[in-house]
Amino acid sequence: MIKDLPEIVITGEKNNELRNRILGIFIPNRIIQSTEEPDNEFPLLKGKPLANQPVIFLCKNYVCLPPVNDLDSFIRLLKTV
């Protein structure tokens, strides 16, 4: 089992475009989950707030950094983990 995988959670309305842009970035061994509706079935999505715009959470071992809402901020976060 690989430890410390980047866990990427994208919530909020109309998040497909942002999710596709993130999928286009080379991030080895990552987990990505996204939703536009409340979802308590998957642990990474459980309890995540939904907004009118997409929000990105970067997590490791189910512990998430404060969310960001744009790709540039997400890329800066990636460089810190």
N, C-alpha and C positions, 0 to 999 in steps of 0.2 A: 504494500500500500504506500502510495506517495503521500508524504505529509506536507502541510503548508501550501496546499493548492490555492491559487487565487479563486475565490468564489465571487462571482459577479451576479448581482441581482438588479433587474431593471423593472420598475413598476411605473404605473401611470398610464394615462390615455395615450393612444397612438405612439407606442414605443417601438414599433417595427423598424422604422428607419434608423433610429439610434442603435437598436440591437444589431441590425445588419452592418452598420459602420463598425461597431465593436467586434463583430465576428470577422471583419476584414483586417483586424490588427493581429499580428502574430503574438499570441500569449500562450506559451506552452503549458500543457497540463492544467487547463482551466475548467471550471464548472460555470455554466451560465444558465440562469433561470430567469424567466420574465413573465409578467402577467399584467393584464389591464383590469382585472377584477380581483376582489379579495380571494385569497387562496391560502387555506390553512392545511392543505394536504401535504405540502412539501416544507420541511423544516426551514429552509432558507427564505421561503416566501412568507412564512407564518408571521403575522403581526406587522408586516411591512405596510407603511401608509401608502395610499394611492392619491395621486394628485392629478390636476388637469394637464400637467405636462410630465414627460418622462423624468424619472429620478433614478440615479445609479448608485448602488451600494457596492463597495469593495470590501470583501470579508475574507477572513482566514479562520478556519476552525470554528465557524459559525459566529465569530465576533466581527462586527462590521464597523468600519470607519463612518464618520458622518457622511450623509449622502451628498452627491453633487448632481447638477442637472445639465452639464454640457460635456462634450467629448474631451476638450482640452483639459478641463479640471480632472477628469477621470484619468487621462494619460499622466498627468502630474502625480496623482495618487499612486498609480502603478509603479512609478519610479521609486516610491518610498517603501514599498513592501518587498 
